[in-house]
């Protein structure tokens, strides 16, 4: 479905529901949305399970119906590599992406260890239209980026980091991993109980990306009422890896 996420155009949720694994999950936006959508009769029960992990096989058909090329965030309401995700379903997702080369698919996970397991088994594999990324909201999770080395060597064209919500400085621990990482998204947390993202953390991350010519996308400052806007030093930062080979 169309989305307000600035760095993509469409969301494709074959899976919905998830479980909390790190600091970014504390105020999970997907959990809030799922509870709201559970009450929407127009969705015909898709969110009947609330935020419990659920596989929706019919959703596999959607990309075939989208004729115009789109940037598609895969499983924005879950994690493609969730512990309960059937291996065969993930294999099917990859086949759909292979058969729809006119789209670009963005796969973001907090479980890169499982993604690597499936890469080594051949369940998933590099495609020119598939980007893979990890959430690194705090420097304590920088180890997630190390798993992207496998995807770099395998030939995935874009390996990205989503530092959203940004909850600590990252620039110093991320800088040595540029080359493996070739796109960075950052943003503050939104909604009730939103934790603060410090200006100096964002600026330092932006500056180190510029130093290494890594596209930098700043999503928003966040806050409980999301009134912080998107401007950083008077401008929007909308770096995208379109020109990467």
C-alpha positions in Angstrom: 0.0 0.0 0.0 1.2 3.6 -0.5 3.2 5.0 2.4 4.4 8.2 4.0 7.9 6.7 4.5 10.0 9.2 2.7 12.7 6.8 1.4 10.3 4.5 -0.4 7.1 4.5 -2.4 5.1 1.4 -1.5 5.0 -1.2 1.3 4.5 -4.9 0.6 3.5 -6.8 3.7 3.6 -10.6 3.1 4.2 -10.9 6.9 2.7 -8.8 9.6 3.5 -8.9 13.3 6.8 -9.2 15.1 8.6 -9.5 18.4 10.9 -7.1 20.2 14.6 -7.7 20.0 16.3 -4.4 20.7 16.0 -0.8 21.8 14.4 0.3 18.6 11.4 -2.0 19.3 10.4 -0.3 22.6 8.0 2.1 20.9 7.4 0.1 17.7 5.4 2.1 15.2 4.3 -1.1 13.4 2.8 -2.4 16.6 0.8 0.8 17.1 -0.4 0.7 13.5 -1.3 -3.0 13.7 -3.6 -2.4 16.7 -5.2 0.5 14.9 -5.7 -1.4 11.6 -7.1 -4.4 13.5 -10.3 -2.3 13.9 -10.5 -1.3 10.2 -13.2 -3.4 8.5 -11.9 -2.4 5.0 -8.8 -4.6 5.6 -11.0 -7.7 5.7 -9.3 -9.1 8.7 -5.7 -8.8 7.6 -4.8 -7.6 11.0 -7.2 -9.8 12.9 -4.2 -11.2 14.9 -3.0 -7.7 15.9 0.7 -7.8 16.1 1.2 -11.5 16.3 3.3 -12.8 13.5 1.1 -13.8 10.5 1.9 -14.9 6.9 -0.4 -13.6 4.2 0.2 -15.8 1.1 -2.2 -13.7 -1.1 0.1 -10.7 -0.8 2.7 -12.5 -2.9 0.6 -11.5 -6.0 0.7 -7.8 -5.5 4.0 -6.8 -7.3 2.7 -8.5 -10.5 -0.2 -6.1 -10.6 1.9 -3.0 -10.1 2.9 -2.1 -13.7 4.7 1.2 -13.0 8.2 0.7 -11.5 8.1 1.3 -7.8 10.5 1.5 -4.8 9.0 -1.1 -2.4 9.7 -1.6 1.3 9.3 -5.3 2.0 7.5 -6.2 5.2 7.4 -2.8 6.8 5.0 -4.3 9.4 7.2 -7.2 10.3 10.7 -8.6 9.7 11.4 -10.7 6.6 13.7 -12.9 8.7 11.6 -13.2 11.8 12.0 -16.5 13.7 8.5 -17.6 12.7 8.8 -16.8 9.0 8.5 -20.0 7.0 11.6 -20.6 4.9 9.5 -21.5 1.9 7.6 -18.2 2.2 10.9 -16.3 2.1 11.9 -18.4 -0.9 8.7 -17.3 -2.6 9.3 -13.7 -1.8 12.6 -13.9 -3.5 11.1 -15.5 -6.6 8.5 -12.7 -6.8 11.3 -10.1 -6.6 13.2 -11.9 -9.3 10.2 -12.0 -11.6 9.5 -8.3 -11.2 12.8 -6.7 -12.2 11.1 -3.4 -13.0 10.6 -2.8 -9.2 13.2 -2.1 -6.6 12.8 -4.0 -3.3 14.2 -2.8 0.0 14.6 -5.5 2.7 15.4 -4.2 6.2 16.0 -6.5 9.2 17.1 -6.6 12.8 17.9 -10.3 12.3 20.8 -10.4 9.8 22.2 -13.6 11.3 19.2 -15.5 9.9 19.5 -13.7 6.6 23.0 -14.9 6.3 22.0 -18.5 7.1 19.4 -18.4 4.3 22.0 -16.8 1.9 24.4 -19.7 2.6 21.6 -22.2 2.0 20.6 -20.5 -1.3 17.1 -19.6 -0.1 17.9 -15.9 -0.8 20.4 -14.7 -3.4 21.6 -11.4 -4.9 19.4 -9.7 -7.4 20.1 -6.3 -9.1 16.8 -4.9 -7.9 17.0 -6.0 -4.2 18.6 -3.9 -1.5 19.3 -5.2 2.0 19.8 -3.3 5.2 20.0 -3.6 8.9 18.6 -1.4 11.7 21.3 0.0 13.9 19.6 2.4 16.4 22.4 2.3 19.0 26.2 1.6 18.8 25.7 -1.5 20.9 24.1 -3.1 17.8 26.9 -2.2 15.3 27.7 -6.0 15.0 24.6 -6.2 12.8 26.5 -4.4 10.1 29.2 -7.1 10.1 26.7 -9.5 8.6 26.3 -7.2 5.6 29.8 -8.2 4.6 28.3 -11.5 3.3 25.8 -9.6 1.2 28.6 -7.3 -0.2 30.7 -10.4 -1.2 27.6 -12.1 -2.7 26.9 -9.1 -4.9 23.9 -7.3 -3.4 24.1 -3.8 -5.0 22.9 -1.8 -1.9 23.7 -2.6 1.7 22.2 0.0 3.9 21.9 1.0 7.6 18.7 2.5 9.0 19.7 4.4 12.1 16.1 5.1 13.1 15.4 5.9 15.8 18.9 7.2 16.3 19.6 6.6 20.0 23.4 7.1 20.3 26.3 8.4 18.3 27.2 6.1 15.4 29.6 8.0 13.2 32.8 6.6 14.7 31.7 2.9 14.8 30.1 3.0 11.4 32.9 4.8 9.5 35.2 1.8 9.3 32.4 -0.2 7.7 31.8 2.1 4.8 32.4 0.1 1.6 30.3 -2.6 3.1 27.6 0.0 3.8 26.8 2.2 0.9 23.6 4.0 2.1 22.6 5.5 5.5 19.2 6.5 6.7 18.8 8.3 10.0 15.9 9.7 11.9 14.4 10.5 15.3 11.6 8.5 17.0 8.0 9.5 16.6 4.9 9.0 18.7 4.1 8.7 22.4 7.1 8.4 24.6 9.5 9.3 21.7 13.1 9.3 22.8 15.3 12.2 21.8 17.8 12.2 19.0 20.6 14.6 19.6 21.5 17.1 16.9 25.2 16.5 17.2 24.7 12.7 16.6 22.9 13.5 13.3 25.4 16.0 12.1 28.4 13.8 12.9 26.8 10.9 11.0 25.9 13.2 8.1 29.5 14.5 8.0 31.1 11.1 8.0 28.8 10.0 5.2 29.8 13.0 3.1 33.5 12.3 3.8 33.1 8.9 2.2 30.6 9.8 -0.5 27.9 7.6 1.1 24.4 8.8 0.4 22.7 10.1 3.5 19.0 10.3 4.0 17.6 12.2 7.0 14.0 11.1 7.6 12.8 13.4 10.5 13.6 14.8 13.9 10.6 13.0 15.4 9.1 13.7 18.8 5.7 12.8 20.3 3.8 14.9 17.9 6.3 14.6 15.0 6.6 18.4 14.6 10.3 18.5 14.3 10.3 18.4 10.6 13.1 17.1 8.3 15.4 20.1 8.0 19.0 19.7 9.1 21.0 22.9 8.9 18.3 24.5 6.8 17.9 21.8 4.1 16.6 18.3 3.5 19.0 15.5 3.1 17.5 13.0 0.6 20.5 11.0 -0.5 19.6 7.8 -2.4 21.9 5.1 -3.9 20.4 5.4 -7.4 23.8 5.8 -9.1 25.5 2.8 -7.5 26.5 0.0 -9.8 
